[in-house]
């Protein structure tokens, strides 16, 4: 398994944050040692780190399925002439109010995982929360509808496996689905994948010393406690209806399947993943981690290319877990 497991302390690398940050981000942010950080992001901040093309062996098609609030657009990735019967439902991030199935952390990640493992990947364009509505549990119910659609269309041979995952807020939805499915008589996932996910709230989990290294980043990249709480208000509508399905780490996590967590070093949300890993271990749920050294939250959105080697390694980590799970006994 290509991972780099750490305990809580092992995630806190010692040294000057300037030296620990990946060179690509130092260059992209125009950081200079000892100089004050700009309060705004450069215009070219989200420019891809390199050229990425969809693997030649992957086919994609878009369609719409019917859900509890109307049609749900989905994008399906599969191998040309593929015979794999395993499925992965992968959700994009965006703080519950943004993002799409076109962004790299959805499109490129799904295409790469399908190419590498043969898994059939389904990426839902779930409804985004806004000040006008679509608050919890709208997105989660749509994810549930897509999960049920997968169960209906999947092969019924004994080798069929079902996985769920996502990036950032999408990882929250994936974990929330695991909690929701524990209460229903529907097939549960055989594995959970998370890229820089968030699982706790409405107060932000804290690991002493974690946020000190992110002080070299521009303010928009440092998620304050106020902005963290606002993210959950945007998602929930208010903080009066707290639920473990919206904050999957706030409660019993023994219902989670074997879990793989990718954790970004320069990410103020990372303590949530570190805490979840500790909770899963205490609940005797298998969990493995990949620590993306020097990387920002959302790093897949610069594409998994050689210039950002930890992003390629993170995909290797996910791929190896999927391969392992495809050959393990089903949870059904």
N, C-alpha and C positions, 0 to 999 in steps of 0.2 A: 504494500500500500504506500503510495507516494504522498505521505503527509508529514507534518512536523508538529506532533502533539506537544503541548506545553501545559503546565499547571498555571494558576493565576499569575504567580510571580514571573514565570517564564515568558509571559507575553510582554512584560515591561522591559524592553531592552534598555540597557544603560548607554549613555552617550549624548552628545550634542544632537538635538533633533534635526538640525540642518544636515548632519552627516548621515542620519538614519532615514531621512526622506528619500524616496526613489529619485534618481537623477532626472528622469523624464519630467516629474512634477516640479522639481526645482527650476528646471529650464522653462517649463510652460508657465509657471507662476512668476518668473523673473525674480526669483529670490536671490538675495546677496547676503552672505554671512555678515551679521552685525548691523544690517540696515533695517529700518522699519518696514514692516509688511504693508503693502497697499491695501486699503480697505475695500477695494473692488476687484473683481475678477477680470483678467485680460479678455479682449474680444475673441481671441482664438483659443480660449481655454478648453472648449469641448471639441476642438479639432482632433480627428482620429490620430492615434499614436503611430499608425502605419496602415498600409493597404491590406484590407481583408476582403476575401471573396467567399461566397457560399461554396462549401465543398461540392464537387461535381456529382457525388453519389447520392445527394439529398434532393428529394422532391418536396415542394411545399404547395399547399392549396388553402385558400380561404373559403370559409363558409359561415353560415349562421345557424345557430340552434335556438330552440325556444326555451326561455327560462321563466322564472316567476314574475319578471317585470317586462317581459317582451323578448325581442331577439337579442342574442349574445353572439357577436362576431368571434370566431376562433380561427387560428392558423394552425395547420397540421403539418408536421415534418415527418417524412418517412424515407427509407432507403429505396432507391430504384431496384426493383425486383427483390425487395427485402422480404424475409420470412420471419423476422423477429415478432414475437407476440407480446412483448412487454411494452408498457405505456408509462410516460412521464407527463404529468400536468405541471407546467411551469408558469408562474405568475411574475409579471414585470413589477418594478418598484415605481416610486414617484410620490411617496409620502401620503398615499391614499387619495390625493387630489390631482395627480399628474401622471405622466408616463404613458407608454403605449406598447403594443406588440411589435411596433417597428423599431424601437430603440435597441441598441446593440445588446444590452443585458437581457433582452428577450430573444430577439431574432438571431443574433450571432451565437448566443449560448445554446439555444435550442438546436440550431443547425449543426453546431459542432458536436453536441452530445449525441445527436442522431447519427452523424457520420462516424463517430468513434465507437459507439456501442450498439447501434442498430435499433435503439429504443424508438418507439413512435412517440413523438413529442406533441403535445397540444398546448397552445398558448392562448388563453382567453383574454379578450378585451372587456374586462369587467367594468361595470359602471363606476365612475369616479365620484367621490364625495365632493360636495360644494356647499356654499352657504345656503343654497336653495333646497338642498336635500341629498338623496342618495347616501344617507348616513348608515352606519352599522345597523342592521346586518345585511344591507343590500348586496354589497360586493361578495360577502361570504355565502349568501344564498345563491348567487349566480355561480360561484365557484362550485358549490355543491351540485348545482344542476349540470355543470360541465362534467363533473366527476361521475354522475349517474349516467350521462350520455356515453362516457367512455366505457363504463361497465356494460352498457347495452350493446355497444359495437365491438367489444373486445373478443378475441378468441377465447374459447372455454377449455383449452387444453391445459394440462397440469403444469406446464412450464410458464404460463402467463403470470407476469408480475406487474404490480402497479405501484408507481412512485409519485411523489408530489414534492414540489419545491418552488423556490422563488428567490427574488433579490429584494433586499430592503423591506419595504412594506409588503411586497409579494411573498416574502418568507413568512411574515406575520400571518398572511392569509392561509398559506400552506399549513402552518402549525395550528391555526385556528380550525382548519378543516379536520385535522387529526383529533382535536378536542370534540368537535361537533359529531364526528363519525363514531366516537366512543359511546355516544348516547343513542345511536340508531343501528338498525340491522342492515347495514350496507357494508360492502367490502371495504376494509380498512387498508391504508397504504402499507406496502412492504418496506418502504424507506422514505426518509425525508431529507431533502437537500436545502441548504440555506446559504445564500451569499450575502454577507454583511446585513443580517436580519435584525429586526427589533421585536422583542417578545414581552417586554415589561412596560408598565406604566401605571398611572399617568406621571409619576415622578421618575426621572431618569436614573437608572442604575449607575452607581459610581464605584470606580476602583481608584483608590488613592494613587495619584501620580499620573493617571492616564491622560488627563486633559492638558497637562503641562506641556507635553510635546506638540500638541496641536496649536499652541499659541503662535507658532511661526506661520500659520496659515491665515489667509484673508478671512475676515469675519464671516462671510457667507458660507464658508466651509466648516465653521465651528458651530455645532448645534447646541445652543444654550438651553438651559432648563426651561426657560420661558417658551422658546420655539418648540421644544420637545413636547411640552404640555399642549401647546396650540395644535400640534400635529394630531394629537388624540382628540382634541375638541372638534377639529375639522372632520375626523373620521366618525366620532360617536354622536356629534351634534351637541352634546353636553357631557359633563362628567358625572351625571346623575344615574347613568345606566351602565355601570361597569360590569364586564363579563369576561370570564376566562377565554371565551371564544374570540374576543377582541384583543386580549392581552394574554396569550397562551402560556406565558411563563409564570403567571400569577395564580398558582394553584398546583394541583396534582399533575405531574407530567408523565406518570407511569403509562399513560395511554399512547405515548409517542412511539413510533417505530424506530428502528436503527437509524441514527441521524448523523449526517455529515455537515459540519459547520465551517464555512470559510469566514475568517475574521480579518478585517483590515486594520493595520497598525495605526494609521493616522485617521481615526474615525471615532468621534465621540459617542457613537451608538455601539461600538464594539463591546463595552462592558456587558451589554445585554446578552450577547452571544456567549461570552465567557461565563456569565452567571448561569445561563441555560445549560451549558456543558456540565457545570458542577451539579446542577439539579438533576440532570439525567443520570449522571454517574451515581448519585445518591439513591436514585430510584431504580438502579440496576438496569437502566436502558442503555444498550450499546451506543456509544457516541465517539466520533472521531473528528478531529479538527485540522484545518490547514490555516496557518498563520501567514497572511500575505504581507511580508515585511516591506515597509516603506510605502505602502499603498494607501490611497484615499478611499473613502466611502464611494461606492458606485464605480469602481475602477473598470468593470467590464464595459462601461459605456465609451471607453477609448479603444475598444476592440481587443480581443485576445491575440496579440501579435508579439513577435520576438522582442521588440523594443520594450515591451512590458512583460518581461519573463514571468513574474509572479502570476499574471493573469492566465498564462498558458499552463503554469503549474496548477493553478486552481481548477482549471478544466480537467487536467489529468487526474486530480484528486476526485472530482465528481465522477469522471468516467470509470475509474477503477472501482469506486463504490458501486456504481450501477452494474458493472460486470460481476462483482461479487454477489450482489443481491439477486441478479438474474439466475444465479446458480444455487441460491439458497432456498430453503424450504419456505413456502408461502405462509403468511399469517392467517389465511382464511380459515 
